[in-house]
């Protein structure tokens, strides 16, 4: 029985190991969103509840299961013709980055994306004035 479980464990690791970088990326973004959300709550003097923190665990489990499901669908159903797992991870990443941007915007009044655009426009205007 022990050998069967060990064989199953090794097989699952072998099957899902190519999806690990996607899962780590999503996990990093969820963790970053969590930390920025805690900092925002602290800075804006919002209450931090266990229910709100529990949403992060639910989100982590749901997103990781989604990545694994998409990976299995991509490899065993589509035959790796379409990178569905990477597309799904990209969409999840966009959602998490937007969530981080919204938290920064609530704290500072300006989102990260707007700051980047402002810096780029400022750089363009300086070169135009110089010439």
matplotlib code that plots the C-alpha trace (Angstrom):
import matplotlib.pyplot as plt

x = [0.0, 2.9, 4.5, 1.2, 0.8, 4.4, 4.0, 0.9, 2.6, 5.6, 3.3, 1.3, 4.5, 5.7, 2.4, 2.0, 5.6, 5.5, 2.6, 4.6, 6.1, 2.6, 1.3, 4.3, 3.7, 0.0, 0.8, 3.3, 0.8, -1.9, 0.6, 1.6, -2.0, -2.5, 0.4, -0.6, -4.2, -3.0, -0.9, -3.8, -6.1, -3.5, -2.8, -6.5, -7.4, -9.8, -10.6, -8.8, -11.1, -10.4, -13.2, -11.4, -8.1, -9.8, -10.8, -7.1, -6.9, -10.1, -8.7, -5.4, -7.0, -9.4, -6.8, -4.3, -7.0, -7.9, -4.3, -4.0, -7.4, -6.4, -3.0, -4.7, -7.1, -4.3, -2.1, -4.5, -7.5, -6.0, -2.7, -0.7, -1.9, -3.2, -1.5, -4.7, -3.0, -0.8, -3.7, -5.6, -2.6, -2.3, -5.9, -5.6, -2.4, -4.2, -6.9, -4.4, -2.3, -5.5, -6.4, -3.0, -3.3, -6.7, -5.3, -2.4, -4.9, -7.0, -3.9, -2.3, -5.0, -3.2, -2.8, 0.5, -0.5, -1.5, 1.9, 3.8, 1.8, 2.5, 6.2, 6.3, 4.4, 6.7, 9.7, 8.2, 7.5, 11.0, 12.5, 10.2, 11.1, 14.7, 14.6]
y = [0.0, 2.4, 1.7, 2.5, 5.8, 6.7, 5.9, 8.0, 10.9, 10.7, 10.5, 13.6, 15.5, 14.5, 15.4, 18.8, 20.0, 22.0, 24.1, 25.0, 28.3, 29.5, 28.6, 30.3, 33.5, 33.5, 32.8, 35.6, 38.1, 37.0, 37.3, 40.8, 41.8, 40.5, 42.5, 45.7, 45.2, 44.9, 48.0, 49.9, 48.9, 49.9, 53.2, 54.1, 52.8, 50.2, 47.2, 44.0, 41.0, 37.3, 37.0, 39.4, 37.6, 34.3, 35.5, 35.4, 31.7, 30.9, 33.0, 31.1, 27.7, 28.6, 30.2, 27.3, 24.8, 26.7, 26.8, 23.0, 22.3, 24.5, 22.7, 19.3, 20.5, 22.0, 18.9, 16.0, 17.4, 20.0, 18.3, 21.5, 23.2, 26.2, 27.5, 27.7, 27.5, 30.4, 32.5, 31.7, 32.6, 35.8, 36.8, 36.0, 38.1, 41.0, 40.7, 40.7, 43.5, 45.6, 44.8, 46.0, 49.1, 49.9, 49.5, 51.9, 54.3, 54.3, 55.0, 57.7, 59.0, 58.0, 54.5, 53.0, 52.8, 56.5, 57.4, 55.4, 57.2, 60.5, 59.8, 58.7, 61.8, 64.0, 62.4, 63.0, 66.7, 67.3, 66.0, 68.1, 71.2, 70.5, 70.2]
z = [0.0, 0.9, -2.5, -4.4, -2.6, -3.2, -6.9, -7.1, -5.4, -7.7, -10.7, -9.7, -9.2, -12.7, -14.3, -12.7, -12.4, -15.7, -14.2, -11.0, -12.4, -13.3, -9.8, -8.1, -10.1, -9.2, -5.6, -5.5, -6.9, -4.5, -1.6, -2.8, -3.1, 0.5, 1.8, 0.0, 1.2, 4.8, 4.5, 3.0, 5.8, 8.4, 6.7, 6.2, 9.7, 8.4, 10.5, 9.5, 10.0, 9.7, 7.1, 4.8, 5.4, 4.7, 1.3, 0.4, 1.2, -0.8, -3.7, -3.5, -3.6, -6.3, -8.6, -8.1, -8.8, -11.9, -13.2, -12.6, -14.3, -17.3, -17.5, -17.6, -20.2, -22.3, -22.2, -22.2, -24.2, -26.5, -27.0, -26.2, -29.3, -27.4, -24.2, -22.2, -18.8, -19.7, -21.0, -17.8, -15.6, -17.6, -16.9, -13.2, -13.1, -14.7, -12.0, -9.2, -10.6, -11.0, -7.4, -6.2, -8.3, -6.7, -3.2, -4.1, -5.6, -2.4, -0.3, -2.5, -4.7, -7.9, -9.2, -10.2, -13.9, -13.9, -12.3, -15.0, -17.8, -16.2, -16.0, -19.6, -20.7, -18.7, -20.3, -23.7, -23.0, -21.8, -25.0, -27.1, -25.1, -25.5, -29.3]

ax = plt.figure().add_subplot(projection="3d")
ax.plot(x, y, z, "-o")
ax.set_aspect("equal")
plt.show()
